[in-house]
Amino acid sequence: MADDDNLKIQQLEELQEASNRLVRTVDGFKGDDWTGPSGLPGWTRAHVVAHLALNAEGLAAALTGIVQDEPVPMYASQEARDRDIEELAGGDPAELRERLLAGCTLYADAWTATPEDALGVTFERTAGGPTVPAGATLGMRLREVEIHHADLVAGYSHADWSPRFCEILLVAMTKREWNEPFRVAPTDLDGTWSYGDGEGPTVSGTASDLGWWLTGRGSGEGLTSDRGELPKVGAW
């Protein structure tokens, strides 16, 4: 088996493990747990779960469209995405849980069915909006699951992220646009990562604390900068 095929299998297994952890957390929700606040402003836990379910469905539909040569955007529009999240979050929790579980399977099946030579084909996130290569969806979905699992504030936090996922996240965040340059130096991983153009300060801390901060969460608890103040980062 080719190295690329092995890597594809390993990455999918990592996502499936993360998805299983997420589903176990959601299975523990009772009554008011669903309407309790999440770590995201204005969103309950039900909103976060709805987003994760619809994200999986959208990615699966986009990959299936590529394979069938009938391209479709991940979401019809940003407004439709937001409306669908609100509607699903306000419905029956049992349906919401089933949509999440089914969505995880739909995406895994769609990814497995996407041939290697189609991974460079792009789809639109929203109609007429930015495009995404099919091959990037596995990392996208893994970040969605792990970060938003922590956003549920239900016993799983960024401190539970594996070193492997933390490294994936630190690398992915280098591709964002940053207003000021800086570097991060995890105290528990080898290497440093640069963000933005130029040198700037070096921010140190655990890889999980750095990843959490880079997504715009928290206020940099546990982190230090060799120039005093931490750089400003926006929400992910």
C-alpha positions as CSV (number, residue, x, y, z in Angstrom):
1,M,0.0,0.0,0.0
2,A,1.3,3.5,-0.9
3,D,2.5,5.8,1.9
4,D,-0.2,8.3,0.9
5,D,-2.9,5.6,1.4
6,N,-1.4,4.7,4.8
7,L,-1.5,8.4,5.9
8,K,-5.1,8.7,4.7
9,I,-6.1,5.7,6.8
10,Q,-4.2,7.0,9.9
11,Q,-5.8,10.4,9.6
12,L,-9.3,9.0,9.2
13,E,-8.7,6.8,12.3
14,E,-7.7,9.8,14.3
15,L,-10.8,11.7,13.2
16,Q,-13.0,8.6,14.1
17,E,-11.5,8.5,17.6
18,A,-12.2,12.2,18.1
19,S,-15.7,11.8,16.8
20,N,-16.4,8.9,19.1
21,R,-15.2,11.0,22.1
22,L,-17.5,13.8,21.0
23,V,-20.5,11.4,20.6
24,R,-19.9,10.0,24.1
25,T,-20.0,13.5,25.6
26,V,-23.2,14.3,23.7
27,D,-24.8,11.0,24.8
28,G,-24.3,12.2,28.4
29,F,-26.5,15.3,27.9
30,K,-29.8,15.3,29.8
31,G,-32.6,17.8,29.9
32,D,-31.2,21.3,30.5
33,D,-27.7,20.3,29.5
34,W,-28.6,20.9,25.9
35,T,-29.7,24.5,26.5
36,G,-26.8,25.3,28.9
37,P,-24.3,27.9,27.6
38,S,-21.3,26.7,25.6
39,G,-18.0,28.4,25.5
40,L,-19.1,30.3,22.3
41,P,-20.9,33.7,22.8
42,G,-24.6,33.4,22.1
43,W,-24.5,29.6,21.5
44,T,-25.9,26.9,23.7
45,R,-24.5,23.4,23.6
46,A,-27.3,22.5,21.2
47,H,-26.0,25.2,18.8
48,V,-22.5,23.7,18.9
49,V,-23.8,20.2,18.3
50,A,-26.0,21.4,15.5
51,H,-23.1,23.2,13.8
52,L,-21.0,20.0,14.1
53,A,-23.8,17.9,12.6
54,L,-24.4,20.3,9.7
55,N,-20.7,20.8,9.1
56,A,-20.3,17.0,8.6
57,E,-23.3,16.9,6.3
58,G,-22.0,19.8,4.2
59,L,-18.5,18.4,3.8
60,A,-19.9,15.0,2.9
61,A,-22.2,16.5,0.2
62,A,-19.3,18.6,-1.2
63,L,-17.1,15.5,-1.5
64,T,-19.9,13.4,-3.0
65,G,-20.5,16.2,-5.6
66,I,-16.8,16.1,-6.6
67,V,-16.9,12.3,-7.0
68,Q,-20.1,12.4,-9.0
69,D,-18.9,15.4,-11.1
70,E,-21.9,17.4,-9.9
71,P,-20.3,20.1,-7.7
72,V,-22.2,21.6,-4.9
73,P,-21.2,24.2,-2.3
74,M,-20.8,23.1,1.3
75,Y,-23.5,25.6,2.4
76,A,-26.0,27.3,0.1
77,S,-25.2,30.6,1.8
78,Q,-23.9,31.9,5.1
79,E,-27.4,33.0,5.9
80,A,-28.8,29.5,5.2
81,R,-26.0,27.9,7.3
82,D,-26.9,30.2,10.3
83,R,-30.6,29.6,9.9
84,D,-30.2,25.8,9.7
85,I,-28.1,25.8,12.9
86,E,-30.7,27.8,14.7
87,E,-33.5,25.5,13.5
88,L,-31.7,22.3,14.3
89,A,-30.5,23.6,17.7
90,G,-34.1,24.4,18.7
91,G,-35.6,21.0,17.8
92,D,-35.7,17.7,19.5
93,P,-32.4,16.8,21.2
94,A,-32.9,13.1,20.1
95,E,-33.0,14.2,16.5
96,L,-30.0,16.5,17.0
97,R,-28.0,13.6,18.5
98,E,-28.9,11.3,15.6
99,R,-28.0,14.0,13.0
100,L,-24.6,14.3,14.6
101,L,-24.0,10.6,14.7
102,A,-25.2,10.1,11.1
103,G,-23.2,13.1,9.9
104,C,-19.9,11.7,11.3
105,T,-20.6,8.5,9.4
106,L,-21.6,10.4,6.2
107,Y,-18.4,12.3,6.2
108,A,-16.2,9.3,6.9
109,D,-17.8,7.4,4.0
110,A,-17.6,10.3,1.6
111,W,-13.9,10.8,2.4
112,T,-13.1,7.1,1.9
113,A,-14.9,7.2,-1.4
114,T,-12.9,10.2,-2.7
115,P,-10.1,9.0,-4.9
116,E,-6.6,10.3,-4.5
117,D,-6.7,12.1,-7.9
118,A,-9.7,14.1,-6.8
119,L,-8.2,15.4,-3.6
120,G,-7.0,18.5,-5.4
121,V,-10.4,19.4,-6.8
122,T,-12.0,22.3,-5.0
123,F,-15.5,23.1,-3.9
124,E,-17.1,26.3,-2.7
125,R,-17.7,26.8,1.0
126,T,-20.8,28.9,0.1
127,A,-22.1,29.6,-3.4
128,G,-19.8,32.0,-5.1
129,G,-17.5,32.1,-2.0
130,P,-14.0,30.9,-1.2
131,T,-13.0,27.5,-2.5
132,V,-11.6,24.5,-0.5
133,P,-9.6,21.5,-1.9
134,A,-11.2,18.2,-1.2
135,G,-8.0,17.0,0.4
136,A,-8.1,19.7,3.1
137,T,-11.5,18.5,4.5
138,L,-10.0,15.8,6.7
139,G,-7.9,18.3,8.7
140,M,-10.8,20.8,8.6
141,R,-13.2,18.2,10.1
142,L,-10.7,17.1,12.8
143,R,-10.2,20.7,13.9
144,E,-14.0,21.3,14.0
145,V,-14.6,18.2,16.1
146,E,-11.7,18.7,18.6
147,I,-12.1,22.4,19.1
148,H,-15.8,22.5,19.3
149,H,-15.8,19.5,21.6
150,A,-13.9,21.6,24.1
151,D,-16.3,24.5,23.4
152,L,-19.2,22.4,24.8
153,V,-17.7,22.9,28.3
154,A,-18.9,19.4,29.2
155,G,-15.8,17.7,30.8
156,Y,-13.6,17.7,27.7
157,S,-11.2,20.7,27.4
158,H,-8.2,21.7,25.2
159,A,-6.0,20.2,27.9
160,D,-7.2,16.8,26.7
161,W,-6.0,17.3,23.1
162,S,-3.3,14.9,22.0
163,P,0.2,16.1,21.2
164,R,-0.5,15.0,17.6
165,F,-3.6,17.1,17.3
166,C,-1.9,20.1,18.9
167,E,0.8,20.0,16.3
168,I,-1.8,19.7,13.5
169,L,-3.5,22.8,14.9
170,L,-0.3,24.9,15.3
171,V,0.6,24.1,11.7
172,A,-3.0,24.9,10.4
173,M,-3.0,28.2,12.2
174,T,0.1,29.4,10.3
175,K,-2.1,29.6,7.2
176,R,-4.4,32.3,8.7
177,E,-3.8,36.0,8.2
178,W,-2.2,37.7,11.2
179,N,-2.1,41.5,11.9
180,E,1.3,41.2,13.6
181,P,4.1,38.6,13.3
182,F,5.0,36.3,16.2
183,R,6.3,32.9,16.9
184,V,5.2,30.2,19.3
185,A,7.5,27.8,21.1
186,P,5.6,25.0,22.9
187,T,7.3,23.8,26.0
188,D,6.1,20.2,25.4
189,L,6.8,19.8,21.7
190,D,10.0,20.2,19.6
191,G,10.2,23.1,17.2
192,T,8.7,26.6,16.8
193,W,6.0,27.9,14.5
194,S,5.9,31.4,12.8
195,Y,2.7,33.4,12.2
196,G,2.6,36.5,9.9
197,D,5.5,38.1,8.1
198,G,8.6,39.1,10.2
199,E,10.0,38.1,13.5
200,G,8.0,39.5,16.4
201,P,7.8,38.1,19.9
202,T,8.0,34.5,20.9
203,V,5.1,33.1,22.9
204,S,5.7,30.1,25.1
205,G,3.4,27.6,26.9
206,T,2.0,24.1,26.4
207,A,1.0,23.2,22.9
208,S,-2.7,22.9,24.0
209,D,-2.7,26.3,25.7
210,L,-1.1,27.8,22.6
211,G,-3.6,26.2,20.2
212,W,-6.5,27.3,22.3
213,W,-5.2,30.9,22.3
214,L,-4.5,30.9,18.6
215,T,-8.2,30.1,17.9
216,G,-9.1,33.2,19.9
217,R,-10.2,31.4,23.0
218,G,-9.4,32.4,26.5
219,S,-7.0,35.3,27.3
220,G,-3.7,33.5,27.0
221,E,-3.8,31.8,30.4
222,G,-0.5,29.9,31.0
223,L,1.3,31.7,28.2
224,T,4.3,34.1,28.3
225,S,5.8,36.4,25.7
226,D,9.5,37.3,25.7
227,R,8.4,40.9,25.0
228,G,5.8,41.2,27.7
229,E,2.3,41.5,26.3
230,L,0.8,38.7,24.1
231,P,0.0,39.6,20.5
232,K,-3.7,40.1,19.8
233,V,-5.4,37.2,18.0
234,G,-8.9,37.1,16.5
235,A,-11.6,34.4,16.8
236,W,-11.4,31.3,14.7
